[in-house]
Amino acid sequence: MEETNWDCLGSDLTELILSHLPLSSIIRSSLVCKSWKIIISSSSFKTQVSARKKPWFFIYRQNNVFIKNNQVFAFDPESNEWIKLPVSASLLSKDLFTGSNGFCFSITPENFSFKPVLSDSWSQTSPLGYSRSNSLIGVYNVDKSSKVPRFIVVGGVRFNGNLVDLQDSLAVEIYNPNQDYWELCPPLPADFRPGNSSQWLCSALFKQKFFVLGIYSFFISFFDLEKRYWSSVQTLRPPGALFSYLLSLHDRLILAGLCNNFGSSPCFILWKIDEKTLEFSEMEIMPDELLACLYDNSSDEDDKFASLRCVGFGNLIYVFNDEHHKNYPACVCEMSNYSGKCNWRRLPSLPQPVNKFHKIVSFCSNVSLDMLK
């Protein structure tokens, strides 16, 4: 044929080809012609794309002095590019917030607010039973048929004047959006109390259990979301581990952390965790050249690794350095859903200009076509 006629492909084949594009490319493709717009706007196409696309990596950079210098970036792993997002006025007004599984949360001693990722509209819940900040927050569904998620808030700190109240045991609270009601549940075990905030703890939702891990203490316990009880506290520390993060990836519970075995050069390791026995088995080691890119290799300071952070979702694990004087070096590990093999690569640099910041919020989330429109 002298000219290519895209109509001869048929709608089914055109839909399949378009579904393999990155989300941002799909949005642009909807402007090409009327037939493509009809395909991309269909509910069946949106469902197919949502099931196939990899989660995005979000970072919110906060400046405590000049809030207008706050920045939001999102990394699309399929196009391998950062997208600089607009910072809405509603986001600038939020002092403390975090993200989890498709939502952003603002939690202060006075109120609890949430919004879907990429939305500008915040919703406020009824007040928490226990005022707090710097909590662990999870999003889950009661069952597969449930369309309205529930939120779980664990730990955090309460201030007595200007001092943190270390003796206060904050109850676990679960939010039911249908009734705008917070259910009080047993508090986080006392073993975690000395470091009760999200600065010292991480969490992972896996098979209707909310796991909590001490990043440096290696204490671990889970809260059963169905039976509403905490398991006994155990220690999950592979030999030589300096700190670690717990991640929930599809059908796997993963421990990711920095390890220094018998005086050798530190390495970043992934372990698979058996959620029933908490036994661990080594899966993957980050290539040395990638780890070297994440910190100042010329520094001899013992704490040069202390600013390494880790988040993950779906089949992706991101490891990054959140020091304010760095240009946010980061890498990603993509894990095969079938073989478990890992593919590591470095992320490109952030789009310039990059403002100075004092705090960073990072998380992974699925993104749909409707969110981008």
C-alpha positions as CSV (number, residue, x, y, z in Angstrom):
1,M,0.0,0.0,0.0
2,E,1.2,3.5,-0.8
3,E,-0.4,4.9,2.3
4,T,-0.9,3.2,5.6
5,N,-4.6,3.0,6.5
6,W,-4.9,2.5,10.3
7,D,-8.6,1.7,9.9
8,C,-7.7,-1.6,8.3
9,L,-6.2,-2.8,11.6
10,G,-9.6,-3.2,13.2
11,S,-10.7,-1.7,16.5
12,D,-9.6,-4.8,18.6
13,L,-6.0,-4.7,17.2
14,T,-5.8,-0.9,17.5
15,E,-7.0,-1.1,21.1
16,L,-4.3,-3.7,21.9
17,I,-1.6,-1.6,20.3
18,L,-2.7,1.6,22.1
19,S,-2.9,-0.2,25.5
20,H,0.9,-0.9,25.4
21,L,1.7,2.8,25.3
22,P,2.7,4.7,28.4
23,L,-0.2,6.5,30.0
24,S,0.9,10.0,28.9
25,S,1.2,8.8,25.3
26,I,-2.3,7.3,25.5
27,I,-3.7,10.6,26.5
28,R,-1.9,12.3,23.5
29,S,-3.1,9.5,21.2
30,S,-6.7,10.3,22.0
31,L,-6.3,13.6,20.1
32,V,-5.1,12.0,16.9
33,C,-8.5,11.0,15.5
34,K,-12.1,10.4,16.4
35,S,-11.8,6.5,16.2
36,W,-8.9,6.5,18.6
37,K,-10.6,8.8,21.0
38,I,-13.7,6.5,21.1
39,I,-11.4,3.5,21.8
40,I,-9.5,5.2,24.6
41,S,-12.6,6.6,26.2
42,S,-14.3,3.2,26.4
43,S,-14.7,1.5,29.8
44,S,-13.3,-1.8,28.5
45,F,-10.1,-0.1,27.3
46,K,-9.7,1.8,30.6
47,T,-10.1,-1.5,32.5
48,Q,-7.5,-3.3,30.4
49,V,-5.0,-0.4,30.8
50,S,-5.5,-0.2,34.5
51,A,-4.8,-3.9,34.9
52,R,-1.6,-3.7,32.8
53,K,0.1,-0.5,33.8
54,K,2.9,-0.3,36.3
55,P,2.6,1.9,39.4
56,W,4.1,5.3,39.4
57,F,6.6,6.7,41.9
58,F,5.7,10.0,43.6
59,I,7.8,12.4,45.5
60,Y,6.6,15.5,47.3
61,R,9.4,17.8,48.3
62,Q,8.5,20.2,51.1
63,N,10.3,23.4,52.1
64,N,9.5,24.3,55.7
65,V,10.3,28.0,55.1
66,F,9.0,28.9,51.7
67,I,6.0,26.7,50.9
68,K,5.8,28.1,47.4
69,N,9.1,26.2,46.8
70,N,7.3,22.8,47.3
71,Q,7.5,20.5,44.4
72,V,5.8,17.3,43.2
73,F,7.3,14.8,40.8
74,A,6.0,11.5,39.4
75,F,8.1,8.8,37.7
76,D,6.4,6.7,35.0
77,P,8.4,3.5,34.7
78,E,7.0,2.6,31.3
79,S,8.2,5.9,29.6
80,N,11.2,6.0,32.0
81,E,10.7,9.7,32.6
82,W,9.9,12.1,35.4
83,I,6.8,14.3,35.2
84,K,6.7,17.6,37.1
85,L,3.2,18.0,38.5
86,P,1.6,21.3,39.4
87,V,1.5,22.1,43.1
88,S,-2.1,23.1,43.9
89,A,-3.0,25.6,46.6
90,S,-4.8,22.9,48.5
91,L,-1.6,20.9,48.7
92,L,0.5,23.9,49.8
93,S,-1.9,24.4,52.8
94,K,-1.1,20.9,54.1
95,D,1.8,20.9,56.5
96,L,2.0,17.1,57.3
97,F,0.9,14.5,54.8
98,T,1.8,11.1,53.5
99,G,0.6,8.7,50.7
100,S,-0.5,5.1,50.4
101,N,-2.1,3.0,47.7
102,G,-3.7,5.6,45.6
103,F,-4.4,8.3,48.3
104,C,-2.7,11.2,49.9
105,F,-3.3,11.9,53.6
106,S,-3.0,14.9,55.8
107,I,-3.0,14.1,59.5
108,T,-2.6,16.6,62.2
109,P,-3.7,16.7,65.9
110,E,-6.8,18.6,64.7
111,N,-8.1,16.7,61.7
112,F,-7.6,13.9,59.2
113,S,-8.0,14.6,55.4
114,F,-7.5,12.5,52.3
115,K,-7.7,12.8,48.5
116,P,-7.0,10.5,45.6
117,V,-3.6,10.9,44.0
118,L,-3.5,13.6,41.3
119,S,-6.8,15.1,42.6
120,D,-7.0,18.6,44.1
121,S,-10.1,17.9,46.2
122,W,-9.5,17.0,49.9
123,S,-12.2,15.2,52.0
124,Q,-12.2,15.5,55.8
125,T,-13.2,12.7,58.1
126,S,-14.7,12.9,61.5
127,P,-12.0,13.5,64.2
128,L,-9.7,10.7,65.2
129,G,-10.3,9.3,68.7
130,Y,-6.6,9.9,69.5
131,S,-5.1,13.0,68.0
132,R,-1.6,12.4,66.6
133,S,0.9,13.0,63.8
134,N,3.6,11.1,61.9
135,S,1.5,7.9,61.8
136,L,1.6,4.8,59.7
137,I,-1.4,4.7,57.3
138,G,-2.7,1.9,55.2
139,V,-5.5,1.5,52.6
140,Y,-7.4,-1.8,52.2
141,N,-10.7,-3.3,51.0
142,V,-12.8,-5.5,53.3
143,D,-13.2,-8.0,50.4
144,K,-12.7,-8.2,46.6
145,S,-16.2,-7.0,45.9
146,S,-15.8,-3.9,48.1
147,K,-15.4,-0.7,46.1
148,V,-15.0,1.7,49.1
149,P,-11.6,1.4,50.8
150,R,-10.9,1.7,54.5
151,F,-8.1,3.4,56.2
152,I,-6.0,2.2,59.1
153,V,-4.0,4.6,61.3
154,V,-1.3,3.1,63.5
155,G,1.0,4.7,66.0
156,G,2.2,8.2,65.7
157,V,3.2,10.8,68.2
158,R,1.2,13.1,70.5
159,F,2.6,16.3,71.9
160,N,2.3,17.5,75.5
161,G,3.1,21.1,75.0
162,N,6.2,21.2,72.8
163,L,7.4,17.7,74.0
164,V,6.6,14.3,72.6
165,D,4.6,12.2,75.0
166,L,6.5,8.9,75.0
167,Q,4.2,7.3,77.5
168,D,1.0,7.8,75.5
169,S,-0.2,4.5,73.9
170,L,-2.1,5.5,70.8
171,A,-4.9,3.1,69.7
172,V,-5.1,1.7,66.2
173,E,-8.1,3.3,64.4
174,I,-9.9,2.1,61.3
175,Y,-12.0,4.4,59.3
176,N,-15.3,3.3,57.8
177,P,-16.2,5.8,55.1
178,N,-19.7,4.5,54.7
179,Q,-20.5,5.7,58.3
180,D,-17.8,8.3,58.7
181,Y,-16.8,6.5,61.8
182,W,-13.4,5.6,63.4
183,E,-13.3,2.2,65.1
184,L,-10.9,1.9,68.1
185,C,-8.7,-1.2,68.1
186,P,-5.9,-2.5,70.3
187,P,-2.8,-0.2,70.3
188,L,0.5,-0.9,68.8
189,P,2.6,-3.2,71.0
190,A,4.6,-1.5,73.7
191,D,7.9,-2.8,72.1
192,F,7.5,-0.2,69.3
193,R,6.6,2.8,71.6
194,P,10.1,4.3,71.9
195,G,10.1,4.9,68.2
196,N,6.4,5.2,67.5
197,S,6.4,7.5,64.5
198,S,6.8,6.8,60.8
199,Q,10.4,8.0,61.0
200,W,11.4,4.8,62.8
201,L,8.7,2.4,61.6
202,C,7.5,1.1,58.2
203,S,4.5,-0.9,57.3
204,A,3.1,-3.3,54.6
205,L,-0.4,-4.6,54.0
206,F,-0.3,-8.2,53.0
207,K,-3.2,-10.8,52.9
208,Q,-5.4,-8.8,55.2
209,K,-2.6,-8.2,57.7
210,F,-1.0,-4.9,58.5
211,F,2.7,-5.6,59.3
212,V,4.7,-3.1,61.2
213,L,8.5,-3.3,61.3
214,G,11.1,-1.2,63.2
215,I,13.4,0.1,60.6
216,Y,16.4,0.0,62.9
217,S,15.1,-2.2,65.8
218,F,13.9,-5.0,63.5
219,F,10.9,-5.7,65.7
220,I,8.0,-7.0,63.7
221,S,4.3,-7.7,64.4
222,F,1.1,-7.7,62.4
223,F,-2.4,-6.5,63.0
224,D,-5.1,-8.9,61.8
225,L,-7.6,-6.8,60.0
226,E,-10.4,-9.4,60.2
227,K,-10.0,-10.6,63.8
228,R,-8.6,-7.2,65.2
229,Y,-5.6,-8.4,67.2
230,W,-1.8,-7.9,67.2
231,S,0.5,-10.9,66.8
232,S,3.4,-11.4,69.3
233,V,6.4,-9.2,68.6
234,Q,9.4,-11.0,67.0
235,T,12.7,-9.9,65.6
236,L,13.3,-10.0,61.8
237,R,17.0,-9.3,61.3
238,P,19.1,-11.0,58.7
239,P,22.8,-11.3,59.6
240,G,24.7,-8.1,59.2
241,A,21.6,-6.0,58.5
242,L,21.9,-2.3,59.5
243,F,18.4,-1.2,58.6
244,S,15.5,-2.5,56.5
245,Y,12.1,-1.8,55.0
246,L,9.1,-4.1,54.6
247,L,7.3,-4.1,51.3
248,S,4.3,-5.8,49.9
249,L,4.7,-6.8,46.2
250,H,1.9,-8.8,44.6
251,D,2.1,-12.2,46.2
252,R,5.4,-11.6,48.0
253,L,6.3,-10.0,51.3
254,I,9.8,-8.5,50.8
255,L,12.4,-7.2,53.2
256,A,14.8,-4.7,51.7
257,G,17.8,-3.3,53.5
258,L,21.4,-2.4,53.8
259,C,23.7,-5.2,55.0
260,N,27.3,-5.2,56.2
261,N,28.5,-8.8,56.5
262,F,31.7,-9.3,58.4
263,G,33.4,-6.0,57.5
264,S,32.9,-6.3,53.8
265,S,31.6,-3.4,51.7
266,P,27.9,-2.7,52.5
267,C,25.4,-4.1,50.0
268,F,21.7,-3.6,49.5
269,I,19.8,-6.9,49.7
270,L,16.3,-8.1,49.0
271,W,14.9,-11.0,51.1
272,K,11.7,-12.9,50.6
273,I,9.7,-13.3,53.8
274,D,7.4,-16.2,54.7
275,E,4.4,-14.3,56.3
276,K,3.5,-17.2,58.5
277,T,6.9,-18.2,60.0
278,L,8.8,-14.9,59.3
279,E,11.6,-17.0,57.9
280,F,13.7,-15.1,55.3
281,S,15.6,-16.2,52.2
282,E,17.9,-14.0,50.1
283,M,16.6,-13.1,46.7
284,E,18.7,-10.4,45.1
285,I,21.6,-8.0,45.7
286,M,21.7,-4.5,44.2
287,P,24.7,-4.1,41.8
288,D,27.6,-2.4,43.5
289,E,27.7,0.4,40.8
290,L,24.1,1.3,41.4
291,L,24.6,1.5,45.2
292,A,27.6,3.7,44.7
293,C,25.5,6.2,42.8
294,L,23.1,6.6,45.7
295,Y,25.6,8.2,48.2
296,D,28.8,10.3,48.3
297,N,31.4,7.7,47.5
298,S,34.2,10.1,48.6
299,S,32.8,10.4,52.2
300,D,34.2,8.2,54.9
301,E,31.4,9.1,57.4
302,D,29.7,6.1,59.0
303,D,26.2,7.6,58.5
304,K,26.6,8.2,54.8
305,F,24.0,5.4,54.2
306,A,21.5,6.7,56.8
307,S,19.5,8.8,54.2
308,L,18.8,5.8,52.0
309,R,15.0,5.1,51.7
310,C,13.0,2.4,50.1
311,V,9.4,2.1,48.8
312,G,7.6,-0.4,46.6
313,F,4.4,-1.4,45.0
314,G,3.2,-3.9,42.4
315,N,6.4,-5.4,41.1
316,L,8.7,-2.3,41.5
317,I,11.1,-1.4,44.3
318,Y,12.6,2.1,44.5
319,V,15.7,2.9,46.5
320,F,16.7,6.5,46.8
321,N,18.7,9.1,48.8
322,D,16.6,11.9,50.3
323,E,19.4,14.2,51.5
324,H,18.5,17.8,50.8
325,H,21.8,18.6,49.0
326,K,21.5,15.7,46.6
327,N,19.7,15.8,43.3
328,Y,17.6,12.9,44.4
329,P,19.6,9.9,43.0
330,A,17.4,6.8,42.8
331,C,17.2,3.4,41.2
332,V,14.5,0.9,40.6
333,C,14.3,-2.9,40.8
334,E,11.6,-4.5,38.6
335,M,10.7,-8.0,39.7
336,S,9.2,-10.6,37.4
337,N,5.8,-11.8,38.5
338,Y,6.6,-15.3,37.4
339,S,10.3,-16.1,37.8
340,G,11.1,-13.6,40.6
341,K,14.1,-12.4,38.7
342,C,15.1,-8.8,39.2
343,N,16.1,-6.1,36.7
344,W,17.9,-3.1,38.3
345,R,18.4,0.3,36.6
346,R,19.1,3.9,37.6
347,L,16.4,6.5,37.3
348,P,17.1,9.6,35.2
349,S,17.7,13.0,36.9
350,L,14.8,15.1,38.1
351,P,13.6,17.8,35.8
352,Q,15.3,21.2,36.5
353,P,15.0,23.4,38.4
354,V,15.0,21.4,41.7
355,N,14.4,23.5,44.8
356,K,16.0,23.0,48.2
357,F,13.8,21.0,50.5
358,H,13.6,20.0,54.1
359,K,11.3,17.0,54.0
360,I,10.3,14.5,51.4
361,V,7.3,12.2,51.1
362,S,7.7,9.3,48.7
363,F,5.3,6.5,47.8
364,C,4.1,4.3,44.9
365,S,0.6,4.2,43.5
366,N,-1.4,2.9,40.6
367,V,-2.5,5.6,38.1
368,S,-5.5,5.4,35.8
369,L,-6.4,7.2,32.7
370,D,-9.2,9.0,34.5
371,M,-6.7,10.5,37.0
372,L,-4.7,12.1,34.2
373,K,-7.5,13.7,32.4
